[in-house]
Amino acid sequence: MSAKIAIVGGGPSGCYTAQALLKRAPDLEVDVIDALPVPYGLVRYGVAADHQGTKGVARQFARLFTRQKAQFFGNLRVGEDVSLDELRAAYDAVVLATGLSADRPLGMPGEDLPGVIGAGALTRALYEHPDATDLPHLGATPVVIGTGNVAIDVLRLLAKTPAELHGSDLGAGPSDWLAAQGIERITVIGRSPAAAARFSPVMVKELGELSRAEIQVRHPAPEAEDALNLAAAASSGPLPIEFRFETRPLALEATESGLRLTVETPEGEDRIDASSVISAIGFTCDGRLDRAGLLAEAEAGAASRLYAAGWFRGGPTGAIPQCREEGQALAARILEEISPDPARPGRGLFAGRAGVVDFDHWQQIDAQELAAAPEDRCRRKFARREDLLRPALSQDE
């Protein structure tokens, strides 16, 4: 089959979908398009810097471009550098796999106060995303709202010693920032009972093994073998990390020393003083694309030639292995419905377009980052977009 398929988004959902398509139909022309100059999306900028085992899936994705002959078109933002209409005219099918990058609002008074930080914005800065904002000052007593895996990632990095970050790809700037925060206590707020919390037991176990952490649990799960109870029993460090379950945030207000969070608990209303508040309650669309309208089109049937994958389709739930299963199912559907038109130009749409980078460009970046790694890190990331583009710019000169 000689059909042409564009996948917008080079993260796990996009790569797994491309991989499944080419495994079923090796003659397809599959192009992965990303707004960033580098591939892998969430793997590079969402998976925690100290979880290099999870990031290892990038080696599998690399084979998509080196062996399965997919092509990568980076530094190309749909809606700015190329329109979605142009893509739909050029390709037999377009898959939207852009993810959800904006932090979901807290939805309560005071959520816009200084010192209230989205976990997505914070982790993008920690993991040196080229479009990230500056790292904020957290102060001695931050509060984290949310008990999912992103919240646990933030907790773990805030609690780790410099030695416990060895082998990660956390950059020098973020490493210095962590060391300078002077955190004395972390409070974690969860609406649900402890037994219904959405974090991974494996990640909680890892949190309990940190040398600085002393995990405390208010309203714990009744089972003694619950992962958080076991972690609390095993931890005895100098940094208290208190989990408060069945606690619903109501409002935030500014104080002379920082912020005050009013919450509703089984015992009644309570107030928690905080130097900062990190909101880790999920993600939503950043508004660059009309997600609701596009999803309606994608569900309308084969005539739209538009498909959606991953978080863009189903919301911010599911881990990387789930992306593989969904990608296989989506690939099967696309191949059943697609109607190739030889007149469509496909990747010819980008011929001669300035600033677009390919997978060879990424391989240069990857080699340079690995070669520049300090002794205690696995790589040194280029954090600025201009540095991520420099090899390509040098070739153009």
C-alpha positions in Angstrom: 0.0 0.0 0.0 1.4 3.4 -1.0 -0.8 5.6 1.1 0.7 8.7 2.8 0.0 9.3 6.5 1.0 12.2 8.7 1.3 11.8 12.4 1.3 15.1 14.4 3.2 14.5 17.6 6.5 12.6 18.0 5.8 11.3 21.5 4.9 7.7 22.6 1.4 7.7 21.0 2.6 9.0 17.7 5.6 6.7 17.5 3.7 3.6 18.5 1.0 4.4 15.9 3.7 4.9 13.2 5.5 1.7 14.3 2.2 -0.3 14.1 1.3 1.1 10.7 4.6 0.3 9.1 4.7 -3.2 10.7 1.4 -4.0 9.0 2.1 -2.1 5.8 5.8 -1.5 5.2 5.3 0.4 1.9 3.4 3.2 3.6 4.8 6.7 3.6 4.6 7.7 7.3 5.8 11.1 8.4 6.0 12.2 12.1 5.7 15.9 12.6 6.6 17.7 15.8 6.7 21.3 16.9 10.0 20.6 18.7 13.4 20.1 16.9 13.7 16.7 18.6 11.5 13.6 18.7 10.0 11.5 21.5 7.9 14.2 23.3 6.9 12.9 26.6 9.8 10.5 26.8 12.3 13.3 26.7 10.3 16.1 28.5 7.7 14.3 30.6 9.3 11.1 32.0 11.3 12.1 35.1 15.0 12.8 34.7 15.9 10.0 37.2 13.8 7.3 35.4 16.2 6.4 32.7 14.9 2.9 32.4 11.5 4.3 31.2 13.3 6.7 28.8 15.0 3.6 27.2 11.9 3.2 25.0 13.5 5.9 22.8 15.9 3.3 21.5 12.9 1.3 20.2 11.4 4.5 18.7 14.7 5.3 16.9 14.3 2.1 14.9 11.1 3.5 13.5 13.2 6.1 11.6 16.4 4.1 11.0 14.8 0.7 10.0 11.1 1.2 9.2 11.8 4.3 7.1 9.4 6.7 8.8 10.5 10.3 8.4 10.7 13.0 11.1 9.9 16.6 10.4 10.8 18.6 13.5 10.6 22.3 14.4 7.3 22.4 12.5 4.3 23.6 14.5 0.9 22.7 13.1 -1.3 25.8 13.1 1.6 28.2 12.7 4.2 26.8 10.3 1.8 24.6 8.4 -2.0 24.5 8.7 -4.0 21.4 9.5 -5.9 22.0 6.3 -2.7 21.8 4.3 -1.8 18.5 6.0 -5.2 17.0 5.3 -4.9 18.0 1.6 -1.4 16.5 1.3 -1.9 13.2 3.1 -4.4 10.3 2.8 -4.8 10.4 6.6 -3.7 12.6 9.5 -3.3 11.4 13.1 -3.4 14.0 15.9 -1.1 12.8 18.7 -0.1 16.1 20.2 -0.9 15.2 23.8 -2.1 17.6 26.4 0.5 20.1 27.7 -1.4 22.7 29.8 -2.0 22.3 33.5 -5.6 21.7 34.4 -7.0 24.6 36.5 -7.6 24.1 40.2 -11.0 25.7 39.8 -11.1 27.5 43.1 -10.6 31.1 44.4 -6.9 32.1 44.6 -5.6 29.7 42.0 -4.0 32.5 40.0 -2.0 33.9 43.0 1.8 34.2 42.8 3.3 31.0 44.2 0.7 28.7 42.6 2.6 26.5 40.1 1.4 23.9 37.7 3.2 20.6 37.9 3.4 20.5 34.1 5.1 23.9 33.9 7.4 22.9 36.8 8.5 19.6 35.3 9.0 21.2 31.8 11.4 23.6 33.4 13.1 20.8 35.4 13.6 18.7 32.3 14.8 21.6 30.2 12.0 21.9 27.7 13.0 24.7 25.3 9.7 26.5 25.7 9.7 26.3 29.5 9.3 29.2 31.9 11.9 29.9 34.6 12.1 27.6 37.6 10.1 29.2 40.5 11.1 29.7 44.1 9.2 27.0 46.2 10.3 28.0 49.7 10.6 25.8 52.8 7.0 24.4 53.0 5.5 23.6 49.6 2.1 21.9 49.3 1.4 19.5 46.4 -2.2 19.1 45.4 -2.7 15.7 43.7 -1.7 12.2 44.3 -1.0 10.8 40.8 2.3 9.8 39.3 3.2 13.3 38.3 2.9 14.4 41.9 5.1 11.5 43.0 7.7 12.5 40.4 7.8 16.0 41.8 8.0 14.8 45.4 10.8 12.4 44.6 12.9 15.0 42.9 12.4 17.5 45.6 13.4 15.0 48.3 16.4 13.5 46.6 20.0 14.2 47.6 22.5 15.2 44.9 24.0 11.8 45.2 20.6 10.1 44.5 20.4 12.0 41.2 23.5 10.4 39.9 22.9 8.7 36.5 20.0 11.0 35.7 19.8 13.5 32.9 18.9 16.4 35.2 20.8 19.5 34.0 23.2 21.7 35.9 20.7 24.5 36.3 17.8 22.4 37.6 20.3 20.5 39.9 21.5 23.7 41.4 17.9 24.9 41.7 16.9 21.8 43.7 19.9 22.1 46.0 19.1 25.8 46.7 15.4 25.3 47.7 15.9 24.6 51.4 12.7 22.6 51.7 11.9 21.6 55.2 8.5 20.0 54.8 6.2 18.9 52.0 2.5 18.4 52.4 0.5 16.4 49.8 -3.2 16.9 49.4 -5.5 14.2 47.9 -9.3 14.4 47.6 -9.8 10.6 47.5 -9.3 8.0 50.2 -5.8 6.6 50.3 -6.9 3.3 48.8 -8.2 5.1 45.7 -5.1 7.2 45.1 -3.9 6.9 41.5 -0.1 6.7 42.0 1.9 3.6 41.1 2.8 1.4 44.1 6.3 1.0 42.6 6.8 4.7 42.6 5.7 5.0 46.2 8.1 2.3 47.2 10.9 4.3 45.5 9.8 7.4 47.4 10.1 5.5 50.7 13.6 4.4 50.0 15.0 8.0 49.8 17.5 8.8 52.5 15.9 12.2 53.3 12.2 11.2 53.3 10.0 10.6 56.3 6.6 9.7 55.0 3.6 10.4 57.1 0.0 9.5 56.2 -3.1 11.1 57.5 -6.2 8.9 56.9 -4.2 6.0 55.7 -5.6 3.0 53.8 -6.7 0.3 56.2 -4.6 -2.5 54.7 -1.2 -2.8 56.4 0.3 -3.9 53.2 -0.8 -0.8 51.3 2.2 0.6 49.4 2.1 3.9 51.1 1.8 2.4 54.6 4.9 0.2 53.8 6.8 3.2 52.5 5.9 5.2 55.7 7.1 2.4 57.9 10.4 2.1 56.0 11.3 5.8 55.9 13.0 7.7 58.6 14.8 10.7 57.1 14.8 14.3 58.2 12.4 15.6 55.6 8.7 15.1 56.5 6.4 14.3 53.6 2.8 14.3 54.9 0.1 12.8 52.7 -3.4 14.1 53.7 -6.2 12.1 52.0 -9.9 12.8 52.0 -8.9 16.5 51.9 -10.7 18.8 49.4 -9.0 22.1 48.5 -11.5 25.0 48.8 -9.6 28.3 48.4 -6.2 29.9 48.4 -5.3 33.3 49.9 -2.1 35.3 50.1 -0.5 35.9 53.5 2.6 37.8 54.6 4.7 34.7 54.5 3.2 33.0 51.4 -0.1 31.2 50.9 -2.9 29.7 53.0 -4.9 26.8 51.7 -8.4 26.2 53.1 -9.4 22.5 52.9 -12.3 20.4 53.8 -11.5 17.2 55.8 -13.5 14.5 57.5 -13.0 16.5 60.7 -14.1 19.8 59.2 -12.4 22.8 57.6 -8.7 23.3 58.1 -6.1 25.7 56.9 -2.6 24.9 55.7 0.1 27.5 55.4 2.4 27.0 52.4 5.4 28.8 50.9 4.1 27.6 47.5 1.4 25.4 46.0 2.1 22.9 43.2 -1.0 21.8 41.3 -0.7 18.2 40.0 -4.3 17.4 39.2 -3.9 16.6 35.5 -3.6 18.2 32.1 -5.7 19.8 29.4 -5.3 21.2 25.9 -3.2 24.3 25.5 -5.8 25.8 23.1 -3.6 25.8 20.0 -5.9 23.3 18.4 -9.7 23.1 18.6 -9.6 19.7 20.4 -13.4 19.3 20.9 -14.1 20.1 17.3 -11.3 17.9 15.9 -12.3 15.0 18.1 -15.8 15.2 16.8 -14.5 15.1 13.2 -12.2 12.2 14.0 -15.1 10.2 15.4 -17.3 11.0 12.4 -15.9 8.2 10.3 -13.5 7.5 7.5 -14.6 10.4 5.3 -12.8 12.9 7.5 -9.4 11.1 7.1 -8.7 12.5 10.5 -7.7 10.4 13.5 -6.7 11.1 17.1 -4.4 9.2 19.5 -3.1 9.2 23.1 -4.0 11.9 25.5 -5.3 14.2 22.8 -8.0 11.6 22.1 -8.7 10.1 25.5 -7.5 12.5 28.1 -4.5 12.5 30.5 -4.7 8.9 31.7 -2.6 5.8 30.9 1.1 5.1 30.9 3.5 4.5 28.0 2.7 0.7 27.5 -1.0 1.6 27.0 0.1 3.9 24.1 1.4 0.8 22.4 -1.8 -1.1 22.6 -3.9 1.9 21.4 -1.4 2.6 18.6 -1.9 -1.0 17.3 -5.7 -0.7 17.4 -5.6 2.7 15.7 -3.3 1.4 13.0 -5.6 -1.4 12.2 -8.5 1.0 11.9 -6.7 3.4 9.6 -5.6 0.6 7.3 -9.1 -0.7 7.0 -10.5 2.8 6.2 -7.8 4.5 4.2 -8.3 5.3 0.5 -4.9 6.3 -1.1 -4.9 9.1 -3.7 -1.6 9.2 -5.7 -2.2 12.9 -6.5 -1.6 13.9 -2.8 2.0 15.2 -2.4 2.6 13.8 1.2 6.0 14.9 2.4 6.5 16.9 -0.8 4.6 19.6 1.1 7.7 20.3 3.1 10.3 20.3 0.2 12.6 23.3 0.5 10.9 24.6 3.7 13.5 26.5 5.8 14.1 25.5 9.5 12.6 22.0 9.3 14.9 19.4 10.8 15.0 15.6 10.2 16.0 12.5 12.2 19.6 12.8 11.1 19.6 16.1 12.8 18.3 14.5 16.0 21.1 11.9 15.8 23.7 14.7 15.8 22.1 16.3 18.8 21.8 13.0 20.6 25.5 12.2 20.0 26.6 15.6 21.2 24.5 15.5 24.4 25.8 12.0 25.3 29.4 13.1 24.6 29.1 16.2 26.8 27.6 14.3 29.8 29.3 15.1 33.1 30.6 12.2 35.2 27.5 11.9 37.3 24.9 12.3 34.5 24.0 10.2 31.4 23.7 13.2 29.1 23.8 17.0 29.0 20.7 18.3 27.3 20.7 21.3 25.1 18.0 23.5 26.7 17.6 26.3 24.3 15.8 26.0 21.0 18.6 27.8 19.1 21.1 25.2 20.5 18.8 22.3 19.4 18.7 23.8 15.9 22.4 24.7 15.6 23.6 21.6 13.7 20.9 22.1 11.1 21.6 25.8 10.8 25.3 25.0 10.3 24.4 22.8 7.4 22.3 25.5 5.8 25.1 28.0 5.9 
